[in-house]
Structure formats: structure tokens, C-alpha cells
Amino acid sequence: MYLPTHFAATDPEALHALMRAHPLGALITHGESGLDANHLPFEFYAGEGEHGVLRAHVARNNPLWQEVTDGQEVLVIFKAADGYVSPNWYPSKQEHHKQVPTWNYAVVHAHGRIRVRDDARFVRRLLASLTRCHEATEPSPWKMADAPRDYVEAMVAAVVGIEIEISALVGKFKLSQNKEAADRQGVVDALQERGKGALAAAMQRRPV
């Protein structure tokens, strides 16, 4: 990933926060069929390994888990809010017209080594943990025990777990840090007017 210094995000807490807030990662692998991408909801465990561990599951019918080998290098991409930026949003454009369109975004690339976990106990714990996490804000959270036991066991048997020990985290927060304060504010205001509040809020936070 091309990474100019002013867009580099190096604070681990900021990178972890993005991964947790946007857990649907794009897992990039290279197997017998060539390059592949699978979009999976990940759980991130910061306290395990040097840079953390990612865990997810795939359908047993998905060839991914059979095409990768344990220890193979993979990449997972996590992306937050993004959006187009028009030159007309910069106040300075009215003065000298030296502005061009761009795109603002924030991403984290997690590099690591994959391990297949075809283990019902591992999968059951992972699914229970994912459920607790994403049901937490529901008024009446669903839990695995709400479904018939034989049904849950069939669902567990239909998926395979994967685990990725992260070797490096690379963050790029391209949020107009290379622009003057007035131009940055112009972009924030325009994004808010267009319903892009999440991206505007990311720009207002101090880039790290």
C-alpha cells in the first residue's frame, strides 16, 4: 500500500479501534486457484501474540480452508467510512483554483499467518463470542441457547474456524491532513451536509 508519511497511522489503539468498529474484513489469500478475497466478520484479540490474533469462520463449502496451508501468509483489510472530496469544497480553490478531486478514507491492513481450526469446540466458542458482541446493543439479545440444540450443532458442523496471528498492522488514514485548516473544515462541512457524518467525524478527530 502506498503510504505517504502524512497519512500513516501508527498508534496501535487507533488501529485496533478501527478494526473493532468495522469488523467485516476482506481476507486476501493465494491458493491453488490463484488470488481470492473473502469478506468475513472477525474478532480481534489484542492481547494474544506480538500484534494480536484474528479469528473468524467460513462455510465448510467454501474452498478457502482447504486451499490455504497452515502458516501461509495472508492479508486482511479493514475499512472505515470513505467518500469523494470535491475541489469546490476547499475555500482556497476560489482563490487560486489549484485543487483537484480526491477520496478520503481510513484503512488498516493486517498481515499475518493463517491457521485452519476445524474444531467444533473452537467454532462454538467463536460463534458464541461473536454473537455476544454483536447482540449486545439489542433490547433483547439473541443467544445460541435460544435455538434448538440439534439445530445449533448442525450449524456449528457446517462451518470451519480460521485463526490469523498478526505479524504487522499498517494503517492509512487519508483524511486531508495535507490540507490547510480552512480547507479541511470546508471538507468537513460539505461531508456533513451530504450525510457523510462518520467520515466528517473521522476528519475532526486528530489523525494518528
C-alpha positions in Angstrom: 0.0 0.0 0.0 1.3 3.4 -1.0 1.7 5.3 2.3 2.9 8.9 2.4 4.1 9.9 5.8 1.3 12.4 6.5 -1.3 9.7 6.0 0.4 7.0 8.1 -1.5 5.9 11.2 0.9 4.3 13.7 -1.0 4.4 17.1 -1.9 0.8 17.8 -5.0 1.8 19.8 -6.3 3.8 16.8 -5.7 0.8 14.5 -7.4 -1.6 17.0 -10.4 0.7 17.3 -10.9 0.8 13.6 -10.7 -3.0 13.3 -13.2 -3.4 16.2 -15.6 -0.8 14.8 -15.5 -2.2 11.3 -15.0 -6.0 11.9 -16.0 -7.1 8.3 -12.6 -7.7 6.9 -11.5 -8.7 3.4 -9.3 -11.7 3.7 -6.9 -11.9 0.8 -5.4 -15.4 0.1 -3.4 -17.1 -2.7 -4.3 -20.7 -3.2 -4.4 -23.3 -5.9 -7.0 -21.3 -7.8 -5.0 -18.0 -7.6 -5.9 -14.9 -5.7 -9.1 -14.9 -3.7 -10.9 -12.5 -1.4 -13.5 -13.5 1.3 -15.4 -10.9 3.4 -15.7 -12.2 7.0 -16.7 -10.8 10.4 -13.5 -11.0 12.5 -12.9 -11.0 16.2 -9.7 -9.3 17.2 -7.7 -10.3 20.3 -5.1 -7.7 21.0 -3.6 -9.5 24.0 -2.5 -12.6 22.1 0.7 -12.8 20.1 3.0 -9.9 19.4 0.5 -7.9 17.4 -2.8 -9.7 18.2 -4.8 -12.5 16.7 -7.8 -12.5 14.4 -10.5 -15.3 14.4 -13.3 -15.9 12.0 -15.2 -18.8 10.4 -16.1 -19.8 6.8 -18.7 -22.1 5.4 -17.5 -25.7 5.1 -18.4 -25.5 1.4 -16.1 -22.5 1.0 -12.9 -23.9 -0.6 -10.7 -21.3 1.2 -10.0 -23.5 4.2 -8.8 -26.4 2.0 -6.7 -24.2 -0.4 -4.6 -22.5 2.2 -1.9 -24.2 4.3 -1.2 -23.6 7.9 1.4 -20.8 8.3 0.6 -19.3 4.9 0.9 -15.5 4.7 -2.4 -13.7 4.2 -3.7 -10.1 4.3 -6.9 -8.8 6.0 -8.2 -5.4 5.0 -10.4 -3.4 7.4 -12.1 -0.2 6.0 -13.9 2.6 7.8 -16.0 5.4 6.3 -14.9 6.8 2.9 -16.1 9.4 0.4 -15.4 11.6 -2.5 -14.0 15.1 -2.0 -14.7 17.8 -4.5 -12.3 20.6 -5.2 -15.2 23.0 -4.8 -15.3 22.3 -1.0 -11.9 23.9 -0.5 -12.1 27.7 0.2 -8.7 28.1 -1.3 -10.0 26.8 -4.6 -11.8 30.1 -5.0 -8.5 31.9 -4.6 -6.1 30.1 -6.9 -8.0 27.1 -8.4 -5.1 24.8 -7.6 -7.1 21.9 -6.2 -8.2 18.5 -7.7 -10.7 15.8 -6.6 -9.7 13.1 -4.2 -11.1 10.4 -2.0 -10.8 10.3 1.8 -10.8 7.0 3.7 -9.2 5.1 6.6 -8.0 1.5 6.4 -5.9 -1.0 8.3 -4.0 -3.8 6.7 -3.4 -6.8 9.0 -0.6 -9.0 7.7 -0.3 -12.5 9.3 -0.1 -16.2 9.0 -3.3 -18.3 8.8 -4.2 -21.5 10.6 -7.3 -23.6 9.9 -9.2 -24.7 13.0 -11.6 -27.5 12.0 -12.6 -27.9 15.6 -16.2 -27.9 16.8 -15.2 -26.6 20.3 -13.2 -23.7 18.8 -16.0 -22.8 16.4 -18.7 -23.0 19.1 -16.8 -20.6 21.4 -16.1 -18.3 18.5 -19.7 -18.1 17.4 -20.9 -17.6 20.9 -18.4 -14.7 21.4 -19.3 -13.1 18.0 -23.0 -13.4 19.0 -22.5 -11.8 22.4 -20.5 -8.9 20.8 -22.9 -8.0 18.1 -26.2 -8.7 20.0 -25.0 -6.6 23.0 -26.9 -3.4 21.8 -30.1 -5.3 21.0 -33.0 -4.7 23.5 -33.4 -8.5 23.9 -30.1 -10.1 22.8 -30.3 -13.4 21.0 -28.0 -16.1 22.2 -27.2 -19.5 20.9 -29.2 -21.3 23.6 -32.3 -19.7 22.1 -32.1 -22.1 19.2 -32.7 -25.9 19.4 -29.5 -27.7 20.4 -29.5 -30.1 17.4 -30.0 -27.1 15.1 -27.1 -25.2 16.6 -24.9 -28.3 16.4 -25.7 -28.7 12.7 -24.8 -25.1 12.1 -21.5 -25.5 14.0 -20.7 -28.5 11.9 -21.4 -26.5 8.7 -18.5 -24.1 9.3 -14.8 -24.2 9.8 -12.7 -21.8 12.0 -9.7 -19.8 11.0 -7.1 -18.0 13.1 -4.6 -15.5 11.9 -1.6 -14.5 14.0 -0.9 -10.9 13.0 2.7 -10.1 12.1 2.2 -6.4 11.2 -0.5 -3.8 11.2 -0.3 -1.0 8.7 -2.7 1.9 8.9 -3.5 4.6 6.4 -5.9 7.4 7.5 -6.2 9.7 4.4 -8.3 12.5 5.9 -7.0 15.7 4.3 -4.1 16.0 6.8 -2.1 17.6 3.9 -4.5 20.5 3.6 -4.7 23.8 5.4 -7.1 24.1 8.3 -9.7 26.1 6.4 -9.7 23.6 3.6 -10.1 20.7 6.0 -13.0 22.5 7.6 -14.6 23.1 4.2 -14.5 19.4 3.5 -15.9 18.5 7.0 -18.8 20.9 6.4 -19.6 19.6 2.9 -19.5 16.0 4.1 -21.9 16.7 7.0 -24.3 18.5 4.6 -24.2 15.4 2.4 -24.9 12.9 5.2 -21.4 11.7 5.5 -21.2 12.3 9.2 -19.0 9.4 10.0 -16.3 10.5 7.6 -16.6 14.1 8.8 -16.2 13.0 12.4 -13.1 11.0 11.5 -11.6 14.1 9.9 -12.3 16.1 13.1 -10.5 13.6 15.3 -6.8 14.2 15.5 -5.2 11.9 12.8 -2.7 9.4 14.3 
